[in-house]
């Protein structure tokens, strides 16, 4: 049973590349028992970190960058609060939240 406030994205045919990318970072976060942090670093790309978002930026592990358009699509296909996505047959549950790290707004995806 899906809670009434959970966003669910399922695709029977093709998983958008943006959700595949998010799923890859969620796998890293699950392996480390941490969260995925998406942060704007310019107009063209977004930086991706894995770690505990309640710490400092230096405490997070730099895990790569994603194109701004792809990051925007991730945000369009998910919502604040509980989310469920299916990416290539694998289901992921996570909570999307927003916080400030080093005086910059960050979107946090925490596996649930």
Buried (B, 14 or more C-beta within 10 A) or exposed (E): EEEEEBBEBEEEEEBBEBBBBBBBBBBBBBEEEBBBBBBBEEEEBBBBBBBBBEEEBEEBEEBBBBBBEBBEBBBEBBEEEBBBBBBEEEEBBBBBBEEEBEEEEBBBBBBE
